[in-house]
Amino acid sequence: VGGPTRPEDVRIPPYYPDTPTTRNDAATYLNQINQMDSELAFRLRELEKAGLADDTIVLYLSDHGGVLPRSKRFCYDSGLKIPLIARFGRAVPHLAPDSPGSTIDHTVCVSTDLAPTVLSMAGLTTPKWMHGNRFAGHNRGVAEYAFGMRNRMDERYDFVRTARSKRFRYIRNYMPDVPNGQHVQFMWLQAGYREWAVRNQRGALPDAQARFWRPRPAEELYDVSADPDETSNLVARKEFTDVLSRLRTALDTHLIAVNDNGFIPESDPAEGYVESRSARAYPLEEIMRIASLAIKRDVANLPTFRRELHHPNAVMRYWAASGLRLLGAAAHENRSLRAVLAAEPSAHVKLMLAEVLALAGDRSGVDHLAWAMASHPDGWVRLQAANALDRLGQRARPALPTLRRVSLGVGGSEPMSLTQTAATHTLGALEGWSAAIP
């Protein structure tokens, strides 16, 4: 797409490589935005010609896109910030949040704020169950924090939660052993990701760029006013202890307030909106406690995880098993874990326990994951098993025959096609080839 921006004009952030490929992609992206702006101008002129401009409120916003590295699906400003421009006609200035030409710089969480704002501008009452603040219209409010999240992306699982104040962003990684740079087929259609991955494999990246491909810390904290690219993690800096504590508390309070059901493995019976509001099925605060211990990866918590493997709630057992998985070899006690796995009724907990066994070099863990990927009746369990095998790397070699069979599957609808995609990548990684990408 042509436009006024040339590759040499763009700024490439320091967290991915500055190359002709990334410059061309960034310039193309900016020129497409220029084209969209021109199209919007055409629509605004239509309103003027129709005599409706003075009585019309125009809200111009986007989704998160996905055309540049570390954008869509990542819990940084580069992935979560989206444009929002509001134009209020001359007949409705009382509904605007400020005078013409003003820039609103307080925290706005569009995904939750937009609906109550539109209702307010229409003179309607916001339902009590609806979250969000009204940034325009009547009875406007300002939120101190904006919250964001990351869960499964196509064939890959992750679990990230974030809180953003005006100055700071706090990120909590509930799967810290998994890098941001998990292979996602959709992402790899973008040449910048492929080039970035190759450079990482060659060891040719500075620290700020290589970090994308490494395991993550449990927590991240960024001063977005001083570090807008979010490359300097402040979690260990003593002068930010109070800030870190405030944002931790804000995020915990939010997760409980919205009854965040992301701690429930996909397709577990407790996952539904109504089901997850049963304290018996989903004791969220208790689960958050064990999950917070799990991501610390502290061997001192090993007795707690082993004890909670016998908790009556399956989600609690899942996070106890996750704590063992994150400890890796430190959780090695094959005989007892085999017995626990055999007696465990939850397919999701079984997958976690099998991965722990496989990490400890126990072939039975790999065998269970391979069977689950190919044969379990629940498609989402099959996909989770495929992800576990991918995380195992070379330890997954005993599953090669099953990976070949699944990679040649018919595909079809989700989750079958996603499992096939994941298995194909793992197979290629183990055999030293990669699937062709246009």
N, C-alpha and C positions, 0 to 999 in steps of 0.2 A: 504494500500500500504506500503510495507516494505521500509526501507531506513536507513540512518545513524543517523537520528535525533530521539532522545527519548523524551517523554513528559517532563521529568525532565530537559531537556536541553533548552527548549524554554523560551522566555521572554514574559510574558503576560502584555500588557499595563495597566495602572491604571484605564482606563475608563470602563473596564468590569471585571467581577469576575475572580480570579485566582482559578480554580477548576480542578479536574481530567478531567472533560468534555472538558473544554476550552483548557487545555494542550494537550489532545489527539488530538483534532481537529487541533490545531496549528502545532503539530508535523507531522500529516498526510499531512497537506498542504505543509510544507517544504519538505517532502519526495517526494511529487508529483512534486514539482519544480525540485528536484534533478533528478527525472526521465525524466522530459522534457529536462533538460540540457544534459543528456546522449543521448537523441534522437537527439538533435541538433548537438552534437559532431559527431554522426554517419553521419548526412547529410553533415557536413563540410568535413569529410573524403571522402565522395562520390565525392565532388568537387575536392579534391586533386587527387583522383585516376583518375578522368576524365580529369585532366590537365586544369581545369577551375578556380581554386582558385585564381590565380594571376589577372584574369580579372573580378572577380565577387565582387559585393558589397552585403553583407548580412545585412539585418536589422531584428533584433530579438526583437519583442515587443509583448505585450499582450493586452487584454481588461482589465476591472477592476475587474473581478472575482466576487465572492460573497460568499466565503466559511467561512469567519471569521466575527464576529460582528463588526459593524461600518466600514465596508469596502465598497463594491459596493453600489453605490447610495447615499453616504454621502459626503458632501462637505468639508471634512477634508483631510489632506494628506493621511490618512489611506484609504480613498475612492477614491481619484483622482489620486494619483501617480501610475504610471505603469512603468515597466522596458522598457528600450530602449538601446540595445547594437548594435553598428554598427561595422562591420568588412570590411575593405577596402583591396582589393587585392593589391599586390606589383606593379601592372601595373597602378593603379589609385590613387596614394597617393595624387595627386593634388586636388582630390575631397573631401578628408577627412577634417574635421574641425580643426584637430590638428595632432600632431605627434603620432606615435604608442604608446599605453599604456596610453594615456592621459585620464583624466576624465573631462568632460565638466560640469561645475556646474552652468552655467547661467540658467535662466528660459527658459524651453522649453514646449510649449503647443502642444503635439504631434497631437492631433486631427485636428488642423488647420495647423500645420507646416509640416506634413509629405508629403502632396500632392505637395506643391510647391518645397519641397526639392527634391523629386524624379524627378520632371520635370527638375529641375536645373541640377541634376546629369546626366540626359539624354540629356542635351544641348538644352532643349526646353524652350520657354518663358512662364512665368506664366501669365495666364489671369488676367486682371485688376480686375475682380470681385472676384477673389480668395483671401481669407484672409490667413494670416500666414506668417512666416518668413522662409527663407531657412537656416537650421542649418548645411548643408553640400552642396557641389557642388559649383557653381559659385555665386558671388555676395551675400555672406552670410550676414545675419543680426541677431541681438540679440534683443529679446523682453524684455522690463522691467517688464512686468506682464504676468502671465498666468491666464486665466479666466475659471471658471467652473459653473455648474448649476445643479439644481435638479427640476424636474417637477413631473408629475404623475408617480408613480411606480405601475404598475399593477392596482390594485383596489383602491389605495390610492392617494389622491392629496396632493401636497406640491408645494412650490414655493420658491426656494433659489437661490441666485446668490453670486458668490465669486470672489475675485481678490487675486492673490498670487504674492508677490515680492520675491526676493531672501531670505529675512529674515522674512517677515510678511505675514500672511493670514488674509484677511478681509472677513466676511460672513454677508450677509443681508438676514434675514428671513422675507419674505412677508406674511407668515402664522405663526406668532410667537406663537399663542395659541396652535398650534399643536406640540406635542413632536416629537423628532426624532424617538421615539419608537412606532410609529403607527403600529398597527397590519397589516402586509402584509403576506398573506398566504405563499408566496414563501420563505420569510425570516424565518418563523416559522418551515420550514422543517429542519432548522439547530438547532441541540440540544442546542447549546450555547445560542441562542436567547430565547428558551423556558425556560431554566434554569435561565437565567438572569431576565426574566419577572416574574417568580415565586418568586425569591428572592426579587424583587422590591415590589411585592404584600404583602410580609411578612414584609416589612420595614427593611430588613436586609442588606441594602447597604450603604456604605459610600457615601458622597456627590458626589464625582467625578463619581461614577457609577450610582447613582440615577438620575443624571442630564439628562441622556438619555431619561427618562420617564416623564420628566416635560415639561411644556410650555417653550419656548425658548425666549431669549431676541431678540429684533429687530435686534441688531447688535452684532457681535463677532469679536474680534481681538486677534490674537495669535502671539507671537514671536517664530517662529518655530525653531530658532537656540537655544534658551534657553529652550523652552518648545515643543519638537518635538511631544509629544503626544497631544498637543493642549487641555489642560485641564484648563488653567488659562486665563480667558477672561480679556483683558486689556482695554476694551472700557471706563471704568470709571476712568482709571488712567491718571492724568493730564499730566504726562511726555510723554504720547503717543498721545497727542492731535493732533500734527502736522502730525504724521504718519497716524492717523485715517482720518484726512482731506484729505491727499494725496490719500489714497486708496479709500475713498468714491468717490472722483472726478474721479479717474481712472476707477472705475466701472461704474459710470454714463456715462462717455464719451464712454466707450465700448458699453454699452447697446444701446445708441443712434446710434453709428457708425454701429452696425450690425442690427439695427432696431429690437431689441429683441421683438418678438411677444408673449412672455410668459405672458404678462399682459392680454391677451385676453382669456376669458374662452373657454375651449375646445368645439369645434363645432360651436362657434359663427361665423356668416358670414364674419367677418373681419379677421378671423384667417389665411387665406391662404397667401402664400408668396407674391403674386401680390396684393391681397386685402389689406394686412396690410401695403403696401407702399403708400396707399392713406392717405394723411394727414387729410382728412376729416373723413375717417373711423377710423383712428388710430392716433390721435394726441399724439404721444408717450411722449413728454416732459410734456405735461399737465397731462397726466395720471400718469407719474412717480411722479409728484408733489403731487397729491392727494393720491397716494399709499404710499408715504413717510410719509404723515400725518397719514394715517390709522395705520401703524405699530407702531407709537409712543403711541397709546392707551391713548391719552390725551383728557380728557373730554372738554377741551377748544376748541377743533376742532369740537365739535358736531354741531354748527351752520353751519360750512362749509359743513359737510357731508349732512346735511338736505337740504341745498341749492343745492348742486350738484346732489341730487337725481332727479332734474328736468332739468339736462343738456341734450342737444339734442343728445349727443353721448352715446351709450349704454355702452361702456367700461368705460367711466367716471362714469356713474351711478352705474356700477358694483363695482367700487372701493370706491365710496361714501357709498354704502351699506355695503361693506367689512369693512369700517371704523366703521360703526354702529355695525356690528357684533363683532368686536374686542373690542368695548366698553361694550358689553354685556348689563347688566341691566341698565347701565347709559344712554342707548339709548331708554329707555322705553317711548313710546308714541303710545300706541297700536292703537287708533282710527285713527290717521292720517296715520300711517304706513299701516294699512289695506287698506285705500283708495288709497295710493300710489301703493301698491302691485296690487290691482284690476285694476288700470289704466296702469300698466307697460306692455309694449309690449314684452320685452325681457325675455325669459324663465330663462336665467342665473341670471338676476337681481332679478327676482321673487324668485328664490331659496335663494338668500342672504337675501332678506327682510323677507321671511318666517322663516329663521333661527333666525333672530333678534327677530321676534315675539315669536318664541318658547322659546328662551332664557329668554324672559320676562314673561314666563308662559302663553302665549296665545295659546290655543289649535288650533286655526285656522292655525297657522304657522306649527305645526306638521302635521295637516291634509293635507295641501298643499304639504309638502315634501313627505308624504306617497303616495299621489295620483301621484305625479311626478315620484317617484321611480318605481311605478307599471305600470303606464299608459301613460307617456309622449311618443310621437312618436319618439323623439330623444334619442337614446341609451346612449349618453354621458351625457345628462341631467338627465336621470335615475340614472346613476352612481354618478353624483354630488349630487343628492338628497339623495342617500344612504349614501354617506360620511357625509352629513350634519346631518342626523339622528344619525350616529355613534358618531359624535362630541357632540351631545346633551346629551349623557349618559342617565340617568334615566328620563330626560324630554321627551325622545322618547317613553315612555311606551304606550301612546295612539296609536302608530303605530304598536303594536305587531301583530295584525291580518294580516296586510299587510306584515310585515316582514316575518311572517311564510309562507305566500303564495309565496312571491318572493324567499325565501330560498329553496322552493321545486320546483322551476322552472326547465325547461329542461336544462338550461345552454347554450350550443351552443357556437357561436363565440363571440369575444369581440364586443361591451361592455356588452352583455347580461350575459356572464359567470362571468364577473367581478362584475356586480351588484349583482348577486346571491351570490357570495363569500362574498362581503361586507355585504349584508343583513344577511347572516348566522352568521357572527361574531357578529353583533349587537344583533341579536336575542339571541345568546348564552350568551353574556355579560349581557343582561337584565334578562334572565331566570336562570343564574347561572350555565351554562354548556359551554363546548367548543367543537368545531368540532374535531374529531379524526384526528391526524396527524401521518403519519407513521414515 
